[in-house]
């Protein structure tokens, strides 16, 4: 197996666990009133932003496994959106 395919497969597997955990955090926060404190809402927002970042990573993993390459302009737009979400998530 090629290094690129191994890396893409690892990204997809790790992202699946991350998405599962983040969705569980959001669902738990929505269902349980005791988790709707200031801290709970902030944790929920972090899970939402992390989910968006993980969806970008899933796209990268799929491109790595299927050997799809983008032109520079498309790659720049996708990475620009990803970096904006990362900055919001980090602040």
Buried (B, 14 or more C-beta within 10 A) or exposed (E): EEEEEEBBBEBBEEBEEBBEBBEEBBEBBEEEEEBEEEEBEEBBBBBBBBBBBBEBBBBBBEBBBEEEEEEEEEEEEBBEEBEEBBEEBEE
